[in-house]
Amino acid sequence: MMTNNCLILGPSERFGRHTMTEFVSRGWVVTPFRRNVDDLETLAANADVIVFGWHLKYSDWETHYDALVDTVIAAAQINNATILFPGNVYIYGKNPDPVWGRNTAHHAANTLCKVRSRIEARLESSVVQTIIVRSGDFIDTEQSGTWFDMVVSKKLARGILTYPGDPTARHAWGFLPDIARAAVDLAEMHSDLGHFVDVAVPGYAISAQEMADTFAQILNRDVVVRPMSWTFFRVLSPVWPVARHIIAMRYLWSHPHELDGRALSHHLPSFRQTPLRDALSQAICIK
């Protein structure tokens, strides 16, 4: 391995936390960036890879995301570092093709989708190398404020899986330890990759019912799917901008989609994802 210095932006956030653990386990020199304490330019001077792990509130995306990405691009230029960026499915909008990948057209229609599409274009047009590791909704191994732990699995102890949309529609999920493992694999081979690399970790494209059936096997009890009420968000949307953004993204819970795994197979042919049952078992250990 030619590079071994990694700067983690957002080391306590989901993507940053898991990639930091993975980089450390492989012997990299890892520096977690501390907001309001560290100087980004100083730490970036020794970084071979910069992990963009910062998490922004939806209400800050339109006003802060572009400037933040430009700041990281400038920092990466100091040592010609590679940016490792967590991509999501927002850029595709309501694309009618159910399988989304590198060549899928962007149908971004709402504010959040447009912001993500715009910042990925900024990264692609920059002078530094960017590796985007794309995934669906996160499944974490600890409580981190995801849809999975805050809504979907919240009532599992009562045998209820709460779902925000069509329980028959396939939805893309990504297990964070797998996403981090793929990210570090790609970072370690960055010199063999192109200027802009977009690799999706396909994870699990499953319906709510399929997830409930898997939980039933794990828990050895019946698990039923119940719809989530959107009333809370509708009532607060006039005064709470985050609620409006959440409602705008509601389509993803009923619009069938999955991620194309061909790029992952091409770059990492020996990569094996954690089986769904094992991933869900680890996730619900947090309960």
N, C-alpha and C positions, 0 to 999 in steps of 0.2 A: 504494500500500500504506500503510495507516494505522499499522500497528505494525511495529517493526523491531528489537526487543530480545528476545533469546532466551536462556534459561538452560538449559544442558544438564546434567542429572543423569546421571552415568555416561557421560562423554564418551569413555571408552576401551572401553565395552561395545558390543555389536553395533548395537543400534538407536540409541544415543546417538552413536556414531561416524559412522554413515552420515547421520543427520539433521544433525549438526553440519557435515559436509562440504557438504551440500546448502544449508543456511541460509547458510553463508559464501559459497558460490558465487553466491547471489542478493543479496548485499550487506547482509545482516542484521548487526546488532551481536550477536555471539555470545559468551557467557560460559560457559566450562566450569567446572563446580563441582568443587572439589578437597576430597575428604573429609579430615577432621582438620586442615584449613587454613582453609577459608572458612566464613563464617557464612551459613546458608541464608536467614534472614530479611533480612539486609542486601542480599544479591544479588537476592532476590525482589522487593525494593522497586522495582526498575527493569525487571522482566521483564514483557513482554507475553505471552510464551509460555514455559511450563516443560515441557521434554521429560523424561518419566519414563523414563530410560534405565538406571536401576539394575537390576542382575541379582542375584537372590538364589539361593542354593543351595536345592535342594528341601527339605533338612532344616530350613531356616529359614522356610519359607513359613508354616506354621501359627502360629509364635510371633512373627514379625517383620513379615509383609507388611501386616497391618491397620494397625499403628502407623505404618509407613513411609508408607502411602497417606494416613493422617490428617495426617501431618507435611507432606506435599506439598500437600494441600488447604488447610491453614492458611497455608502460604507463598503459595499462589496468591491467597488472599483479600486479601493485603496490597495488591496492585496490580490486583486483579480480573483476574489472568492466566488464560489458557487453558492447560489441561493437555493435553499430547499424550501419549497412552498407547498402548503396543503391545499389542494384544489377540492372543489365540491361539484355538485351537479347543477348549480344555479345558472351557469352560463348557457345551458341548453334550453331553458324556458320550457314551454309545452311542446317540445319537438315531437312530432308524431311517430318518429322511428323509436321503438321501445328500447333499442340498444344504443347507448351513448358512448362515444369514444373520441379519439383525436380528430377524426375527420367529420364529426357530426356538426351540422350547422348550428350556430347560436341563434336562439329565438328569444333572447332576453327581452322581456316586455315591461317588467316592473323595476322599481328603483334598485333593489338589492341585486337582481340579476344583471342589470346594466352595469352596476359598479364592479361586480366580479368580472364580467366580460372585459370591461375597460382596463382593470388593473392587470389582468393576465396579458392583455395586448401591450401594456407598458413594459411588463417584464420581458415579453418576447422581443420587443424592439430595442431593449437596452443593450449595452455593450458587454454585460456580464452573463455568464451561463446561469440558466435557471432550470431546475428540475422540479416539475410539478408532480406531486404524488396525489392522485385524485381518488376520492372515495365517496360513498354514500353517507348516511347518518351514522354518527359514531356510536359504537358499543364500547363502553369503557369498563375498566376493572375496579373503578371506585366511583363514588358519587361525584359527578362533575357538572351537573346542570344540563345534561343532554335530554333530548326527547325520550330516549330509552329509559333513563332512570327517574326522570321527573314525571313522566306520564305513562308510557307504555307498560313498564313493569312495576309501577308503584303499588298496585293492588294484587300482585301475584300471591301474596300470603293468603288472600281470600279466594284464590282461584280465578281471578279476573285479569284479563289483558285488555287494557284501555287503548282504543285506537282512534286516531284523529280523522280517518277517512274511510275509503272503500276497503273493507276487510278482504276482498278478493283480488285487489290490485297488487301486483308485484312491486316491491319497494326496495331500493338499494341500501344496504347496511354495510358498515365496515368496522372490523374489530381492530381497535387501536394498536395493540401489540403487533399485529400483522402489518398494519400500515407503517408503523415505525421501522419494523424489520425490513420491509421493502425499500423504505426511504434511505436507510443506512446502506443497504446493499447497493443502491444506485449511486449514493454519494461516494462510495468506495471505488466505483468504476467510472467516476465522472469524466476522467481524461479520455475515455473511450466513447463518450457520448457527444451528441451535437450541442449546439448553442442553446437550444430550447427543447426540453424533453418533457413530454406529457404522458405520464404512465398512470393508468387507472388500476387500482387494486379492487377487483370486482366484488370481493366480499360475498354477501349473500343477497340475492334477489329473491325475496320471498314475500308471500302475503301474510296478513295478520293471522289468518287461520293456520298457516304452516308454522308460524312462530309459536302460536298457542299450542299446537300439537306437539312441538318439540319440548316446550316447557312442561307439558303434561307428562312426557316420558321422563324428564329430569326429576320432576317433583313427585312422580308416581301418584298423581291426582288429576281430576278433570280441571281443565282451564278453558274458560269461555271468553269469547271476544265481546266486549261492550263498547259502544261508541263514546267518544269523548264529546262533551258539550262545548260548543264554541261561544256560548252566550257571554262568558266572562270577557273574552277578547272583543266581542262586538260591542258590549256595553262600554268598555273602557277605550275603545279605539278613537273616539273624538278627542280625548284628553291625553292619551298615552300613545306616543308615536310607535313604540315597540309593538304594541298590539296591532296597529295597522300593518306593519311589516309582516308580522306573523300570519295575519289573515291573507296577505298578498301571496305568501308562500304555501298556502293551504293546498293548492292544486297538487303538490308533490305527493300528498297522501292518497290521492285517488287516480293520479296519472301514471299508468304502468311504465316502469323504466328499470333498466339494469345497466351496468357498466361493462364495456367491452374489455376483455382481459387479454386481447392479443398482444398489446404492447408489453404488458408484464411478462407474458410467455416468451416474447422475443428477446427482451433484455435479461430476464432472469428465468431461464427455462427450468431450473431445478427448484424454483420457489414453490412452496406448498403452504396453502392457507390453513389456518386452524379450522377443523370441522365445526359446523354450526353448533352442534350439541355441546362441544367442549367450550366454545366461546361463550355461549349463553350460561353455561354452568359457572364459568369464572365470573361472569358479570353479575349473576344474582348472588354470589357469595358476599356482595357488598350489602345485601339486605339485612 
